[in-house]
């Protein structure tokens, strides 16, 4: 059965795009079959897969042409399968949002579950929580896991305490939380990581993804971090996440869930 992992961020700029683009590499290295879909209109994930800037194709373009999203699939030079959002004009963006909103189950009608597909991972990158309207709800409900990326800083902590969208999202979808950009030499980062782990309890994943200069360096080279800097702290954290996911779903399979 296909495993659908939806990745979002507590707020913009927490690093969810980078994590989604690198997690596919980590799972592939474990000989898993994986593809990733960019559902963010910024279309920035294509940078990590060295897709030429002139390519405007993407699943949104295909939907506007009444075609399947699968026709927008690409394979990178590293043999990674990904589906970009596509480059749309302002008018096209308005049209795709209206079309998706008019569907009975929103984006789930565009990306239906595929029970016939076995031994496949589907990673889906969604906008940050405050941007998730009703058109995303059924898609989120269809996920085998929702993963929310957070940073251990005062802005993220304040947001988690005060934002009504976050509270509703957490209550409905029960996501796992992944701390990104951890800085072990920063007292503030260490303290807030501990606070998040205590307050989020079992929802907070055990690994920490470190703040690492290899991340922007890899992106500037149109590459992913695991390939560009395999021994970096960030790469080690992503590999730990990939192993955790395999163990988690293996346990669920054994339990018959």
Secondary structure, 3 states (H helix, E strand, C coil): CCEEEEEEECCCCCCHHHHHHHHHHHHHHCCCCEEEEECCCCCHHHHHHCCCCCCCCCHHHHHHCCCCHHHHEEECCCCCEEECCCCCCHHHHHHHHHHHHHCCCCHHHHCCCCCCCCCCEEEEECCCHHHCCHHHHHHHHCCCEEEEEEECCHHHHHHHHHCHHHHHHHHHHCCEEEEEEECCCCHHHHHHHHHHHHHHHHHEEEEEEECCCHHHHHHHCCCCHHHHCCCCHHHHHHHHHHHHHHHHHHHHHHHCC
